[in-house]
Amino acid sequence: MNHVSRADPITRARDLGPAIETAAATIEQTQIIGEPLLTLLHDARLLRLLLPRSFGGEEVEPWVYLRTVEEVSRHDASVGWNLFVANSSALIAPFMEPETAHAIYDDPRALISWGPPNAARAKAVPGGYRITGEWEFSSGCRQATWMGAHAQVEEPDGSLRLNAAGTPLTRTLLFPVAQANLIHRWNVIGLRGTASDAYSVSDLFVPEAFSATREQPDARREPGRLYAFTMQGLYAVGHSGVMLGVARAMLDAFMALACKKTPRNLGRLADSAVVQSNVAQVEAKLGAARAYLVETLQEVSAAADGVAAIDIPARARVRLACAHAIHTALDTADFAYKEAGTSAIFRDTAFERRFRDIHTASQQIQARGAHFEAVGKIMLGTIPEVFY
């Protein structure tokens, strides 16, 4: 496929919109991003947005990444979600040995999938680690070529390996997908197409070279400003892109509906002064949330030259802008769904699946209301030792 310039992934995503829209219902039903769409996503290099250029990636600015995920998610939230998760996983590459990163990403269709950390421990042994455990929420694992497992490291004497802050360090171990047992039990109300399954391994040996940690910023081998952001911060950016995209699609669908629908005993929705005022206000709030996030990312990135990692106040700014965008998007979706009335409740409408998807996404850790409290403390002078 001939795609547009490397500097324009948003346009590439927009060009794939019709193909994503066409495949959306099948993706929800089969819980897999099938062909030809998967190849189109690879060919458009949308799964390499955060991968360093030195390993064949795009290494785009965070705000470009945000808008690209948003554009994809306007057409299907599950595709947008798996897009951002695959890109987030690539953020381990700057901390790998270059030979390891090449061994994984020289395959142009390479994708890493993993679930969040849990109580699993990796036992340090000569040459690497042995690990047994089960993880959940591994979005995109059915398209993955590699899997990852986050675990604390147990030394031969039984003690836990510590990070610079003196707390147990979490290390990421990578292995081919064939070495994992995928457990297909993603039976949920929304984001069904992400197939965020569980997986397990038993006494698996992972060589030292195929492991890394994100908890030592000074150990990163890539100089780009993108990698001064924490992985968790960029994860929140991707999540925000999904939420903004779904909200945008639902608001657009409601405005189209309002121009046609005349509820019983009422006039046309588009002629209602209340609807007109509410639509304008919701539009402004959604646009303002995106603009605030984009501006924050641009300002933090501009100040990231020459630093191993952005400082905690900057991380808090990113977190606040993401949390605000996520919650604003959810409010927008709820407005569109409610105002659409019974037109929104039927399957195969522009509302029903998106409503389920955005509310499923809202249950994820990035959408916690507690983020506002944590950021507020930092703004008021209480600076924690660790903040992601």
C-alpha positions in Angstrom: 0.0 0.0 0.0 1.3 3.5 -0.8 0.7 5.7 2.2 1.2 9.4 2.7 4.3 10.9 4.2 5.7 9.7 7.4 4.8 13.0 9.0 1.1 12.6 8.5 -0.3 9.6 10.3 -3.5 11.5 11.0 -4.3 11.5 7.3 -3.4 7.9 7.0 -5.8 7.1 9.8 -8.5 9.2 8.2 -8.0 7.4 4.9 -8.6 4.1 6.6 -11.9 5.3 8.1 -14.2 3.6 5.6 -12.4 0.3 5.9 -12.6 0.5 9.7 -16.2 1.4 9.7 -17.0 -1.5 7.3 -15.2 -4.0 9.5 -16.5 -2.8 12.9 -19.5 -5.1 13.3 -17.5 -8.1 12.3 -14.7 -7.2 14.7 -17.3 -6.9 17.5 -18.7 -10.3 16.6 -15.5 -12.3 16.0 -13.3 -10.4 18.5 -10.4 -10.2 16.1 -9.1 -7.5 13.7 -9.1 -9.6 10.6 -7.9 -9.1 7.1 -7.7 -7.0 5.1 -7.9 -4.4 7.8 -5.0 -5.7 9.9 -2.7 -5.5 6.9 -4.0 -2.0 6.1 -3.1 -0.9 9.6 0.3 -2.3 9.3 0.9 -0.9 5.9 -0.1 2.6 7.1 2.4 2.1 10.0 -0.3 3.1 12.5 1.0 0.4 14.9 4.5 1.9 15.0 3.7 5.5 16.0 5.6 5.4 19.3 8.4 3.0 18.2 11.8 4.7 17.9 12.9 5.5 14.3 16.1 3.6 15.0 14.0 0.4 15.1 11.8 1.2 12.1 9.2 3.3 14.0 7.5 6.6 13.4 8.4 8.3 16.7 5.7 10.9 16.4 4.9 13.8 18.7 2.5 12.9 21.5 -0.2 15.3 20.2 0.0 13.7 16.7 -0.4 10.3 18.3 -3.4 11.6 20.2 -5.2 12.8 17.1 -4.4 9.6 15.2 -5.9 7.4 17.9 -8.9 9.7 18.0 -9.4 9.5 14.2 -9.3 5.7 14.2 -11.6 5.6 17.3 -14.3 7.7 15.6 -14.9 4.7 13.4 -14.4 1.9 15.9 -13.4 2.0 19.5 -11.9 -1.5 19.6 -9.6 -0.8 16.8 -8.6 2.5 18.3 -8.0 0.8 21.7 -5.8 -2.0 20.3 -4.0 0.6 18.2 -3.1 2.6 21.3 -2.2 -0.5 23.4 0.1 -1.9 20.7 1.8 1.5 20.4 2.1 1.8 24.2 3.8 -1.6 24.4 6.4 -0.4 21.9 7.5 2.1 24.5 9.6 -0.7 26.1 11.9 -0.6 23.1 13.9 2.5 24.2 14.9 0.5 27.3 16.0 -2.7 25.5 19.3 -3.8 24.2 19.3 -2.6 20.5 19.8 -6.1 19.3 16.7 -7.3 21.2 14.6 -4.5 19.8 15.7 -5.3 16.3 15.0 -9.0 16.9 11.4 -8.1 17.7 10.7 -5.1 15.5 12.6 -6.0 12.3 9.4 -8.0 11.6 7.2 -5.3 10.1 4.1 -6.9 11.6 5.5 -7.2 15.1 3.1 -6.5 18.0 3.7 -6.8 21.7 0.7 -7.5 24.0 0.6 -7.7 27.7 -1.6 -7.4 30.8 -1.0 -5.0 33.8 1.3 -6.0 36.6 0.0 -8.3 39.3 1.6 -10.4 42.1 3.7 -12.6 39.8 7.4 -12.8 40.5 10.2 -13.6 38.1 13.0 -15.6 39.7 16.5 -14.5 38.7 18.5 -17.4 37.4 21.8 -17.6 35.5 21.3 -15.9 32.1 17.8 -14.6 32.8 14.6 -15.3 34.6 12.1 -18.1 35.2 8.5 -17.0 35.5 5.1 -18.6 36.2 1.9 -16.7 36.3 -1.4 -15.6 34.7 -2.2 -12.1 33.6 -5.4 -10.5 32.3 -6.6 -7.7 30.0 -4.1 -8.4 27.3 -5.6 -6.2 24.6 -4.7 -7.2 21.0 -3.2 -10.6 22.0 -4.9 -12.3 19.1 -2.9 -10.2 16.7 0.3 -10.2 18.7 3.6 -11.8 17.7 5.2 -11.3 21.2 3.8 -11.2 24.7 5.1 -9.5 27.8 4.9 -10.1 31.5 5.5 -7.5 34.2 6.8 -9.0 37.4 8.8 -8.2 40.5 12.2 -9.9 40.5 13.0 -12.4 43.2 16.7 -12.8 43.7 18.3 -16.2 44.4 18.4 -15.5 48.1 14.6 -14.8 48.1 14.8 -11.0 48.4 13.2 -8.7 46.0 15.2 -6.5 43.6 14.7 -2.8 44.5 14.5 0.3 42.3 16.2 3.6 42.9 13.3 4.6 45.2 13.9 1.6 47.4 10.7 -0.2 46.4 10.4 -3.5 44.6 11.3 -3.1 41.0 9.0 -4.3 38.2 10.7 -5.9 35.2 9.1 -6.6 31.8 9.9 -10.0 30.3 9.2 -10.6 26.6 8.7 -13.9 24.7 7.1 -15.1 21.5 3.3 -15.5 21.6 3.6 -19.2 20.9 5.2 -19.6 24.4 2.1 -18.3 26.1 -1.2 -20.0 26.8 -3.9 -17.6 25.6 -7.1 -17.9 27.6 -10.1 -16.6 25.6 -12.6 -15.3 28.2 -13.2 -11.7 27.1 -17.0 -11.7 27.7 -17.8 -8.1 28.3 -20.4 -5.5 27.4 -18.2 -3.2 25.4 -14.8 -3.0 23.6 -15.5 -6.6 22.7 -13.4 -6.4 19.6 -10.3 -5.7 21.6 -10.2 -9.4 22.7 -8.4 -8.4 25.9 -7.9 -12.0 27.0 -5.9 -13.6 29.8 -2.7 -15.6 29.3 -0.4 -17.7 31.3 3.1 -19.2 31.3 4.6 -22.0 33.4 8.2 -22.1 34.4 9.2 -20.1 31.3 12.8 -19.1 30.9 13.3 -15.6 29.5 16.8 -14.5 28.6 18.1 -11.4 30.3 18.4 -9.6 26.9 14.7 -10.0 26.4 13.8 -8.1 29.5 13.9 -4.4 30.6 12.4 -2.1 33.1 10.7 1.3 32.7 11.6 2.4 36.2 15.1 3.6 35.4 14.8 6.6 33.1 18.6 7.1 32.9 18.8 3.6 31.3 16.9 4.6 28.2 18.9 4.4 25.0 16.8 6.7 22.8 17.4 10.4 23.0 14.1 11.6 21.6 11.9 13.9 23.7 9.0 11.5 23.2 10.7 9.0 25.6 11.1 11.6 28.3 7.4 11.1 28.9 6.5 8.2 31.2 5.0 5.2 29.6 2.0 5.6 31.9 1.6 9.2 30.8 1.6 8.2 27.1 -0.8 5.4 27.9 -3.2 8.0 29.3 -2.8 10.0 26.1 -3.8 7.0 24.0 -6.8 6.3 26.3 -7.8 9.9 25.9 -7.6 9.6 22.1 -10.1 6.6 22.2 -12.5 8.5 24.4 -12.4 11.7 22.3 -12.9 9.8 19.1 -15.9 7.9 20.4 -17.4 11.0 21.9 -16.9 12.9 18.6 -18.6 10.2 16.6 -21.6 10.2 19.0 -22.0 13.9 19.0 -21.8 14.0 15.2 -24.4 11.2 15.1 -26.8 13.1 17.4 -26.5 16.3 15.4 -27.3 14.4 12.2 -30.3 12.8 14.0 -31.5 16.1 15.3 -31.9 17.4 11.8 -34.3 14.6 11.0 -36.0 13.5 14.1 -39.3 14.9 15.4 -40.2 13.4 18.8 -43.8 12.7 19.6 -45.7 15.9 20.6 -42.6 18.0 19.9 -41.0 19.8 17.0 -37.9 18.9 15.2 -35.0 18.5 17.6 -32.8 20.8 15.6 -35.4 23.6 16.0 -35.4 23.4 19.8 -33.7 26.3 21.5 -32.7 24.0 24.3 -31.1 21.5 22.0 -29.3 24.2 20.0 -27.8 25.7 23.2 -26.8 22.3 24.6 -25.2 21.2 21.4 -23.1 24.4 21.2 -22.0 24.1 24.8 -21.1 20.4 24.5 -19.2 21.1 21.3 -17.2 23.8 23.0 -16.4 21.7 26.0 -15.2 18.7 23.9 -13.1 20.9 21.7 -11.6 22.8 24.7 -10.7 19.5 26.4 -8.8 18.4 23.3 -7.1 21.7 22.8 -6.0 21.8 26.5 -4.5 18.4 26.2 -2.7 19.2 22.9 -1.3 22.4 24.3 -0.2 20.6 27.5 1.6 17.9 25.5 3.3 20.5 23.3 4.5 22.6 26.2 5.8 19.6 28.2 7.5 18.2 25.1 9.2 21.5 24.3 10.7 21.5 27.8 11.9 17.9 27.6 15.1 18.4 25.7 18.1 17.0 27.4 16.3 15.4 30.3 16.0 11.6 31.0 12.4 12.0 32.2 10.0 14.9 32.6 9.6 15.9 36.3 6.7 15.2 38.5 4.9 18.5 38.1 5.1 18.0 34.3 3.8 14.5 34.7 0.9 15.9 36.8 0.1 18.3 34.0 -0.1 15.5 31.5 -2.2 13.4 33.9 -4.6 16.3 34.6 -5.1 17.1 30.9 -5.8 13.5 30.1 -8.2 12.9 33.0 -10.1 16.1 32.0 -10.3 14.9 28.3 -11.5 11.4 29.4 -14.2 12.7 31.6 -15.3 15.4 29.2 -15.6 12.8 26.4 -17.7 10.6 28.7 -20.0 13.5 29.5 -20.3 14.2 25.8 -21.2 10.6 24.9 -23.8 10.5 27.7 -25.4 13.8 26.4 -25.6 12.4 22.8 -27.1 9.1 24.0 -29.7 10.6 26.3 -30.8 13.3 23.8 -31.1 10.8 21.0 -33.9 9.1 23.0 -35.2 5.7 21.8 -33.2 6.1 18.6 -30.1 5.3 20.5 -31.2 2.0 22.1 -31.3 -0.2 19.0 -28.5 -2.4 17.9 -26.6 -1.4 14.7 -27.3 2.3 15.3 -24.5 5.0 15.6 -25.1 5.1 19.3 -25.5 1.7 20.9 -22.2 0.0 20.4 -20.3 3.3 21.0 -22.2 3.8 24.3 -21.1 0.4 25.5 -17.6 0.9 24.3 -17.0 4.3 25.9 -18.5 3.2 29.2 -16.3 0.1 29.2 -13.3 2.3 28.5 -14.4 4.5 31.4 -13.9 1.7 33.9 -10.2 1.5 33.1 -7.6 2.9 35.6 -6.9 6.0 33.3 -10.4 7.2 34.0 -10.3 7.2 37.8 -11.6 10.3 39.4 -8.8 9.9 42.0 -6.4 11.3 39.4 -7.8 14.8 40.1 -7.1 14.5 43.8 -3.5 13.3 43.1 -2.8 16.1 40.7 -4.4 18.7 43.1 -2.1 17.6 45.9 0.9 18.2 43.6 -0.4 21.6 42.5 -0.8 22.6 46.1 2.8 21.7 47.0 2.8 18.1 48.1 5.2 16.4 45.8 5.4 12.6 46.0 8.6 10.6 45.5 6.9 8.6 42.7 4.2 9.8 40.3 3.5 8.4 36.8 
